Structures are given as structure tokens and as C-alpha cells.
Amino acid sequence: MIELDDIDTDEDGALTATVELPGGRRITVEYATDDDVDLDDDEDDDDDDDDDDLDRDDVPDMDVMQETVRHALARLTAEILDAREGEVAEELTEAAFEDDDDADIEEPLAALRADLSLDGVVVFGDGGMTLLYVAPAEYPGMTVYCLLDDDLDIDDLMVE
């Protein structure tokens, strides 16, 4: 069973915690509320107090958030985490060298694989997940977002 530590809530009332995943990966996990996803969905931009009108009743209670997070994280085996990490490194390296057909990407790929580490997971209310990676030497000050599909394969990859 996944044990959540240092459980707290963010400013929206959503769960944040730390957890140890298979392979000794100690990460931060967040429960994403609808408000976390997109606060600017309203057409009415004239109201400066939009955040005050958000309905916090849409945030599930703490027990529901904890159960959703535990259930989602329990699907992440060491094999799945290792595979996604390798695929993330490969996709990022291939994207960086896509315009250079003659490039030897083995050295940059090895460097990124050595630098890349799982830093966090965002769990959505439906059990979907985004893995958050850091690579301080290769992508300083940036986060790699890896959205997983229902089969825990990479659905989308973004660096910010």
C-alpha cells in the first residue's frame, strides 16, 4: 500500500504529500483540482475578483483525495517508472536533434538519462497522472511534464 507522508493542503484545499514510489523514488504528489487545471476558462475578464468566486465545494474531501492518489500511484511499478523515464529521455533527445540527421545522439542521450529524475506526480480526480521530471544539468530551472494515458504510456511531453 502506498503511504502518504507530510500530508497537507494547498491554497485551493487540494492534497499535497510526499511518498516513496518503487525503486526508492521519494517524490511530491499533488491532487489537481479543476481550479489547478485552468482558472482562466471564464469569458468574463472584466472581473478582477474571479478567484474569489471559485467554488471550493468542488474540491473532494481529504479522504477521497487520499484514496484517489493512493489508487493512482499504486499503478506505478518500478518497471513502468523506469520505462517512462527512459522514453522521456529518448523523446527529448530525439526532439533536440531532429533537424540534424547525421547527429550521434548516444552521448547526449546518456547524459540526459543520468541527469533525469522523477521529482513529482500530479494526480487528477479521474486517476490520470502527470509525471514531473527534473534534469538540473541538461534542463536547468525547468520541469519536464509527462502526461500519461490510461495505459500509463506517454500521452504528451512538455518542457517548461
Backbone torsions as a table, in degrees:
resi	resn	phi	psi	omega
1	MET	NA	140.4	178.7
2	ILE	-75.7	126.0	177.9
3	GLU	-103.9	122.5	177.3
4	LEU	-90.5	132.7	178.9
5	ASP	-116.7	161.2	176.1
6	ASP	50.1	44.8	-177.7
7	ILE	-68.1	132.8	179.5
8	ASP	-149.5	-178.5	174.6
9	THR	-124.9	150.0	176.6
10	ASP	-87.8	-171.5	-177.1
11	GLU	-64.8	-19.4	178.7
12	ASP	-93.3	-1.7	-178.8
13	GLY	88.5	7.1	-179.5
14	ALA	-88.5	152.6	-176.8
15	LEU	-68.4	139.0	165.9
16	THR	-132.2	145.8	-178.9
17	ALA	-162.1	172.0	170.0
18	THR	-113.2	154.3	-177.0
19	VAL	-154.1	151.1	172.5
20	GLU	-104.4	119.7	179.2
21	LEU	-93.8	166.7	178.0
22	PRO	-53.3	146.2	-178.0
23	GLY	86.3	11.0	179.0
24	GLY	71.5	23.1	-179.9
25	ARG	-83.1	108.1	177.5
26	ARG	-94.6	118.4	-172.9
27	ILE	-135.8	170.1	172.1
28	THR	-98.1	138.5	177.1
29	VAL	-121.3	141.7	177.9
30	GLU	-128.4	143.6	172.2
31	TYR	-94.5	123.2	-178.1
32	ALA	-89.9	120.0	173.2
33	THR	-85.9	166.8	176.2
34	ASP	-57.9	-32.8	179.7
35	ASP	-66.4	-32.9	178.7
36	ASP	-66.3	-32.2	-173.8
37	VAL	-72.0	-49.8	-176.9
38	ASP	-160.2	101.8	179.1
39	LEU	-83.0	-16.4	-174.3
40	ASP	-96.7	28.1	-176.9
41	ASP	-75.2	-21.4	-176.9
42	ASP	-70.9	142.1	176.2
43	GLU	-74.9	-24.0	-175.0
44	ASP	-82.9	97.9	179.4
45	ASP	-95.3	0.6	-178.3
46	ASP	-77.5	-20.6	-175.6
47	ASP	-92.0	113.0	180.0
48	ASP	-75.1	-12.1	-176.4
49	ASP	-103.7	30.8	-178.7
50	ASP	-56.9	-39.6	-178.0
51	ASP	-63.6	-28.9	179.8
52	ASP	-71.4	-20.7	-177.1
53	ASP	-91.3	-1.3	-178.6
54	LEU	-66.2	138.6	-177.3
55	ASP	-88.9	101.0	-179.3
56	ARG	-71.2	-8.7	176.2
57	ASP	-69.4	-15.3	178.3
58	ASP	-76.9	-13.2	178.2
59	VAL	-80.1	125.5	-179.7
60	PRO	-63.3	163.0	177.5
61	ASP	-71.9	166.0	-173.5
62	MET	-58.8	-39.0	-179.9
63	ASP	-63.2	-41.5	179.1
64	VAL	-65.7	-44.4	179.4
65	MET	-62.3	-43.9	-179.6
66	GLN	-62.7	-43.1	-179.7
67	GLU	-65.9	-41.3	177.8
68	THR	-61.7	-44.8	180.0
69	VAL	-65.0	-47.3	-180.0
70	ARG	-60.0	-45.1	-178.9
71	HIS	-62.9	-44.1	-180.0
72	ALA	-64.9	-47.5	-177.1
73	LEU	-67.4	-28.7	179.7
74	ALA	-62.7	-22.0	178.5
75	ARG	-76.1	-16.1	-176.1
76	LEU	-88.0	93.6	176.7
77	THR	-81.3	166.6	176.7
78	ALA	-59.6	-38.0	-179.9
79	GLU	-65.2	-42.7	178.8
80	ILE	-65.6	-44.6	-179.8
81	LEU	-63.2	-42.5	177.5
82	ASP	-62.8	-43.8	-180.0
83	ALA	-63.2	-45.2	-179.2
84	ARG	-64.8	-40.4	180.0
85	GLU	-61.8	-43.1	177.5
86	GLY	-64.6	-42.0	179.4
87	GLU	-66.0	-38.4	177.7
88	VAL	-62.1	-46.9	179.3
89	ALA	-60.5	-43.5	-180.0
90	GLU	-64.3	-47.4	-178.6
91	GLU	-63.0	-41.8	179.9
92	LEU	-66.5	-41.4	-179.7
93	THR	-67.2	-44.8	178.1
94	GLU	-61.4	-39.1	178.6
95	ALA	-65.7	-37.5	-179.4
96	ALA	-67.1	-28.0	-176.9
97	PHE	-113.4	18.2	-175.4
98	GLU	-64.2	-25.5	-180.0
99	ASP	-87.7	-6.2	-177.7
100	ASP	-116.4	93.2	-177.5
101	ASP	-64.9	-24.0	-176.8
102	ASP	-93.8	1.3	-175.0
103	ALA	-70.5	138.9	171.8
104	ASP	-94.0	109.9	-173.1
105	ILE	-94.7	1.6	-176.5
106	GLU	-61.1	-44.0	-178.6
107	GLU	-68.3	-48.9	177.3
108	PRO	-63.6	-34.4	177.8
109	LEU	-64.6	-44.1	178.5
110	ALA	-63.1	-39.8	179.1
111	ALA	-64.6	-42.9	179.8
112	LEU	-67.7	-41.9	177.8
113	ARG	-58.6	-39.4	179.8
114	ALA	-70.7	-28.9	-175.0
115	ASP	-90.8	-29.3	-172.8
116	LEU	-73.4	132.3	176.0
117	SER	-147.0	146.5	178.0
118	LEU	-71.0	128.3	-176.9
119	ASP	-113.4	-26.7	-177.7
120	GLY	-168.9	169.7	176.5
121	VAL	-137.7	135.1	171.9
122	VAL	-106.0	125.4	179.6
123	VAL	-108.8	131.6	179.3
124	PHE	-94.8	162.6	-177.2
125	GLY	-57.2	-27.9	178.9
126	ASP	-87.8	4.2	-179.8
127	GLY	91.4	-3.7	175.9
128	GLY	-66.9	159.5	-175.9
129	MET	-140.1	151.0	168.3
130	THR	-123.7	124.9	176.7
131	LEU	-87.9	137.1	-179.6
132	LEU	-112.5	120.0	-179.4
133	TYR	-113.6	153.2	170.2
134	VAL	-123.9	151.1	175.1
135	ALA	-144.6	80.5	-169.7
136	PRO	-57.8	-33.3	-179.9
137	ALA	-81.7	-40.2	-175.6
138	GLU	-86.5	-33.9	-179.8
139	TYR	-133.6	67.8	-175.6
140	PRO	-62.3	135.0	177.3
141	GLY	71.5	11.4	-177.5
142	MET	-119.4	161.9	175.3
143	THR	-123.3	139.3	176.7
144	VAL	-100.6	119.7	-179.7
145	TYR	-100.8	124.3	-178.9
146	CYS	-122.7	100.0	178.7
147	LEU	-78.2	128.6	179.5
148	LEU	-98.7	147.4	174.8
149	ASP	-88.3	-174.2	-177.5
150	ASP	-62.7	-25.6	179.4
151	ASP	-92.6	8.4	-179.4
152	LEU	66.5	25.2	172.2
153	ASP	-94.6	162.0	-179.5
154	ILE	-69.3	123.7	176.7
155	ASP	-97.7	-39.0	-178.7
156	ASP	-154.5	150.8	-179.0
157	LEU	-136.1	132.9	-177.6
158	MET	-146.6	144.3	176.6
159	VAL	-118.6	127.6	177.1
160	GLU	-134.1	NA	NA
